[in-house]
């Protein structure tokens, strides 16, 4: 199973995701891609097998991923304060991988029904969803 974790800004959500995935599924191959080098470096510290940065790294990474995980903004062009390009959003949303998205109400994206859950609660739910996908494979 190949998991691709994508994040931007400081990469804090991505780092926590990488760490949780590594702890729960130690044999899973984890690639992280940051929309900037700070996010990439932070996610790599979480225990990813490899890391890359930028638009082309996202596009290439989507081709081999079974699961893509990250904040919901990764599928919206110009999200994360403009760090997500249209090409990135299209590659992520159109690839065949299962997407597990963290529904943060930031960057002018409001997800109805999410409420005011904190990041820890959202990450816990994301890990539960990843467990379901892993069991199906």
Short mmCIF file of the C-alpha atoms (twelve columns), coordinates in Angstrom:
data_MODEL
# 
_entry.id   MODEL 
# 
loop_
_atom_site.group_PDB 
_atom_site.id 
_atom_site.type_symbol 
_atom_site.label_atom_id 
_atom_site.label_alt_id 
_atom_site.label_comp_id 
_atom_site.label_asym_id 
_atom_site.label_seq_id 
_atom_site.Cartn_x 
_atom_site.Cartn_y 
_atom_site.Cartn_z 
_atom_site.pdbx_PDB_model_num 
ATOM 1   C CA . UNK A 1   0.000   0.000  0.000   1 
ATOM 2   C CA . UNK A 2   1.363   3.406  -0.993  1 
ATOM 3   C CA . UNK A 3   0.166   6.468  0.912   1 
ATOM 4   C CA . UNK A 4   0.774   9.997  -0.324  1 
ATOM 5   C CA . UNK A 5   0.479   12.747 2.280   1 
ATOM 6   C CA . UNK A 6   0.172   16.265 0.851   1 
ATOM 7   C CA . UNK A 7   0.273   19.487 2.851   1 
ATOM 8   C CA . UNK A 8   1.321   23.094 2.582   1 
ATOM 9   C CA . UNK A 9   1.972   26.115 4.786   1 
ATOM 10  C CA . UNK A 10  4.001   24.742 7.731   1 
ATOM 11  C CA . UNK A 11  3.132   21.087 7.113   1 
ATOM 12  C CA . UNK A 12  1.891   20.511 10.662  1 
ATOM 13  C CA . UNK A 13  -1.217  18.550 9.686   1 
ATOM 14  C CA . UNK A 14  0.857   16.486 7.260   1 
ATOM 15  C CA . UNK A 15  3.504   15.762 9.877   1 
ATOM 16  C CA . UNK A 16  0.895   14.518 12.330  1 
ATOM 17  C CA . UNK A 17  -0.681  12.377 9.606   1 
ATOM 18  C CA . UNK A 18  2.660   10.846 8.598   1 
ATOM 19  C CA . UNK A 19  3.481   10.082 12.226  1 
ATOM 20  C CA . UNK A 20  0.073   8.470  12.886  1 
ATOM 21  C CA . UNK A 21  0.162   6.423  9.692   1 
ATOM 22  C CA . UNK A 22  3.711   5.247  10.452  1 
ATOM 23  C CA . UNK A 23  2.700   4.193  13.978  1 
ATOM 24  C CA . UNK A 24  -0.481  2.422  12.848  1 
ATOM 25  C CA . UNK A 25  0.889   0.857  9.655   1 
ATOM 26  C CA . UNK A 26  4.675   0.512  10.061  1 
ATOM 27  C CA . UNK A 27  5.123   -1.437 6.805   1 
ATOM 28  C CA . UNK A 28  3.218   1.065  4.655   1 
ATOM 29  C CA . UNK A 29  5.221   3.088  2.164   1 
ATOM 30  C CA . UNK A 30  4.655   6.798  2.863   1 
ATOM 31  C CA . UNK A 31  5.613   9.555  0.461   1 
ATOM 32  C CA . UNK A 32  5.009   13.141 1.463   1 
ATOM 33  C CA . UNK A 33  4.821   16.121 -0.847  1 
ATOM 34  C CA . UNK A 34  4.784   19.664 0.379   1 
ATOM 35  C CA . UNK A 35  3.594   22.652 -1.560  1 
ATOM 36  C CA . UNK A 36  6.675   24.373 -0.128  1 
ATOM 37  C CA . UNK A 37  9.986   23.210 1.324   1 
ATOM 38  C CA . UNK A 38  9.051   24.022 4.933   1 
ATOM 39  C CA . UNK A 39  5.983   21.760 4.737   1 
ATOM 40  C CA . UNK A 40  8.037   19.014 3.095   1 
ATOM 41  C CA . UNK A 41  10.766  19.145 5.735   1 
ATOM 42  C CA . UNK A 42  8.230   19.082 8.548   1 
ATOM 43  C CA . UNK A 43  6.400   16.053 7.110   1 
ATOM 44  C CA . UNK A 44  9.679   14.217 6.559   1 
ATOM 45  C CA . UNK A 45  10.368  14.595 10.283  1 
ATOM 46  C CA . UNK A 46  7.130   12.692 10.885  1 
ATOM 47  C CA . UNK A 47  8.693   9.539  9.435   1 
ATOM 48  C CA . UNK A 48  7.931   9.481  5.709   1 
ATOM 49  C CA . UNK A 49  9.925   7.139  3.500   1 
ATOM 50  C CA . UNK A 50  10.610  9.873  0.979   1 
ATOM 51  C CA . UNK A 51  9.667   13.457 0.311   1 
ATOM 52  C CA . UNK A 52  9.451   15.962 -2.500  1 
ATOM 53  C CA . UNK A 53  8.249   19.501 -3.016  1 
ATOM 54  C CA . UNK A 54  6.116   21.304 -5.563  1 
ATOM 55  C CA . UNK A 55  3.614   20.961 -8.339  1 
ATOM 56  C CA . UNK A 56  5.284   18.267 -10.413 1 
ATOM 57  C CA . UNK A 57  5.987   16.166 -7.326  1 
ATOM 58  C CA . UNK A 58  2.259   16.211 -6.528  1 
ATOM 59  C CA . UNK A 59  1.316   15.227 -10.085 1 
ATOM 60  C CA . UNK A 60  3.861   12.382 -10.217 1 
ATOM 61  C CA . UNK A 61  3.027   11.208 -6.695  1 
ATOM 62  C CA . UNK A 62  -0.660  10.875 -7.514  1 
ATOM 63  C CA . UNK A 63  0.127   8.345  -10.245 1 
ATOM 64  C CA . UNK A 64  1.463   5.737  -7.818  1 
ATOM 65  C CA . UNK A 65  -0.595  6.398  -4.679  1 
ATOM 66  C CA . UNK A 66  -3.287  4.071  -3.362  1 
ATOM 67  C CA . UNK A 67  -4.404  6.588  -0.726  1 
ATOM 68  C CA . UNK A 68  -3.941  10.362 -0.704  1 
ATOM 69  C CA . UNK A 69  -4.277  12.155 2.622   1 
ATOM 70  C CA . UNK A 70  -4.247  15.859 3.433   1 
ATOM 71  C CA . UNK A 71  -6.327  18.914 4.245   1 
ATOM 72  C CA . UNK A 72  -9.381  19.422 2.034   1 
ATOM 73  C CA . UNK A 73  -7.760  22.435 0.400   1 
ATOM 74  C CA . UNK A 74  -5.440  20.187 -1.629  1 
ATOM 75  C CA . UNK A 75  -8.279  19.525 -4.073  1 
ATOM 76  C CA . UNK A 76  -9.145  23.224 -4.519  1 
ATOM 77  C CA . UNK A 77  -7.125  25.408 -6.886  1 
ATOM 78  C CA . UNK A 78  -5.561  28.435 -5.159  1 
ATOM 79  C CA . UNK A 79  -6.253  27.083 -1.656  1 
ATOM 80  C CA . UNK A 80  -3.739  27.172 1.200   1 
ATOM 81  C CA . UNK A 81  -3.126  30.857 0.502   1 
ATOM 82  C CA . UNK A 82  -2.444  30.150 -3.170  1 
ATOM 83  C CA . UNK A 83  -0.010  27.267 -2.668  1 
ATOM 84  C CA . UNK A 84  -2.267  24.728 -4.423  1 
ATOM 85  C CA . UNK A 85  -2.107  25.231 -8.166  1 
ATOM 86  C CA . UNK A 86  -4.865  24.242 -10.564 1 
ATOM 87  C CA . UNK A 87  -2.648  21.445 -11.904 1 
ATOM 88  C CA . UNK A 88  -2.144  20.056 -8.370  1 
ATOM 89  C CA . UNK A 89  -5.844  20.163 -7.520  1 
ATOM 90  C CA . UNK A 90  -6.751  18.470 -10.804 1 
ATOM 91  C CA . UNK A 91  -4.136  15.729 -10.406 1 
ATOM 92  C CA . UNK A 92  -5.273  14.938 -6.871  1 
ATOM 93  C CA . UNK A 93  -8.999  15.035 -7.486  1 
ATOM 94  C CA . UNK A 94  -8.899  13.112 -10.765 1 
ATOM 95  C CA . UNK A 95  -6.540  10.271 -9.874  1 
ATOM 96  C CA . UNK A 96  -7.834  6.831  -8.934  1 
ATOM 97  C CA . UNK A 97  -6.453  6.840  -5.381  1 
ATOM 98  C CA . UNK A 98  -8.814  6.935  -2.422  1 
ATOM 99  C CA . UNK A 99  -8.713  10.406 -0.879  1 
ATOM 100 C CA . UNK A 100 -8.953  10.953 2.877   1 
ATOM 101 C CA . UNK A 101 -9.361  14.698 3.366   1 
ATOM 102 C CA . UNK A 102 -9.175  16.637 6.617   1 
ATOM 103 C CA . UNK A 103 -12.170 19.040 6.546   1 
ATOM 104 C CA . UNK A 104 -10.628 22.164 8.025   1 
ATOM 105 C CA . UNK A 105 -12.787 25.274 7.738   1 
ATOM 106 C CA . UNK A 106 -9.960  27.522 6.550   1 
ATOM 107 C CA . UNK A 107 -8.902  29.294 3.369   1 
ATOM 108 C CA . UNK A 108 -12.493 30.277 2.583   1 
ATOM 109 C CA . UNK A 109 -13.581 26.638 2.402   1 
ATOM 110 C CA . UNK A 110 -16.423 25.873 4.770   1 
ATOM 111 C CA . UNK A 111 -17.561 22.274 5.058   1 
ATOM 112 C CA . UNK A 112 -21.144 22.042 6.298   1 
ATOM 113 C CA . UNK A 113 -21.664 19.569 9.107   1 
ATOM 114 C CA . UNK A 114 -18.081 19.589 10.333  1 
ATOM 115 C CA . UNK A 115 -18.752 21.892 13.228  1 
ATOM 116 C CA . UNK A 116 -15.933 23.088 15.396  1 
ATOM 117 C CA . UNK A 117 -13.888 19.923 15.763  1 
ATOM 118 C CA . UNK A 118 -10.275 20.513 16.704  1 
ATOM 119 C CA . UNK A 119 -7.413  19.171 14.605  1 
ATOM 120 C CA . UNK A 120 -6.813  16.233 16.959  1 
ATOM 121 C CA . UNK A 121 -10.399 15.037 16.529  1 
ATOM 122 C CA . UNK A 122 -10.205 15.458 12.750  1 
ATOM 123 C CA . UNK A 123 -6.911  13.559 12.558  1 
ATOM 124 C CA . UNK A 124 -8.321  10.749 14.684  1 
ATOM 125 C CA . UNK A 125 -11.287 10.440 12.343  1 
ATOM 126 C CA . UNK A 126 -8.968  10.507 9.314   1 
ATOM 127 C CA . UNK A 127 -6.941  7.647  10.788  1 
ATOM 128 C CA . UNK A 128 -10.148 5.663  11.320  1 
ATOM 129 C CA . UNK A 129 -11.015 6.187  7.655   1 
ATOM 130 C CA . UNK A 130 -7.522  5.117  6.583   1 
ATOM 131 C CA . UNK A 131 -7.881  1.945  8.678   1 
ATOM 132 C CA . UNK A 132 -11.118 1.122  6.825   1 
ATOM 133 C CA . UNK A 133 -9.425  1.601  3.446   1 
ATOM 134 C CA . UNK A 134 -6.390  -0.486 4.495   1 
ATOM 135 C CA . UNK A 135 -8.608  -3.349 5.639   1 
ATOM 136 C CA . UNK A 136 -10.369 -3.421 2.254   1 
ATOM 137 C CA . UNK A 137 -7.068  -3.843 0.410   1 
# 
